[in-house]
């Protein structure tokens, strides 16, 4: 079933949430998307809203595999909304007393409140799954794969594109690589999606904002010595922009 959903998402037979999320009309500043909640705040608010939708709230099991990211989201026939969104899965007992199976959900928060919550229902079509899987493929959902037990705070921005050939997001451990441009400098250096860059030329990226990391990547020219979590030192030559 999952393979079929992924195939549909890739083939474009369903509307990609990623297309809506990246069609920004205004910069995603804190004034627009609201103050970034802590991980605990986001999870607490989200789980209350999800459990309120369940027949048996006490039996509900919720998984949060991705960080929250600041986005703009435009519904097909609605206005653009701004906030922090993520996807996950929920499983809860039905009226017969048995578990219904994991279902995808999509949730958006702003200023401590849930502004959007979509949950798939068994037998009603898996449209939320389509949207979430499309975002996973597009790199708009950042997996919690590094030190997940520390409950990382929501990402403060969408993944962006610096000049060195990677799309990255700021995570507590440094710069999380979402995409790598084929045949670019990062690709030639062996960097892969899912890796986390902790240091650049001896400068620690831990705890830095997205803007701070990007400024460092932009300022350094030529040879770059990267410290990658779980890999070690990686040397890369960044092309110097012409003009």
Secondary structure by P-SEA (a helix, b strand, c coil): caaaaaaaaaacccccaaaaaaccccccccccccccccaaaaaaaaaaaaaaaccccccbbbbbcbbbbbbbbbcccccccccccccbbbbbbccccccccbbbbbbbbccccccbbbbbcccccaaaaaaaaaaaaacccccccccccccccccccccccccccbbbbbccccbbbccccccccccccccccccccccccccccccccaaaaaaaaaacccbbbbbbccccbbbbbbbcccc
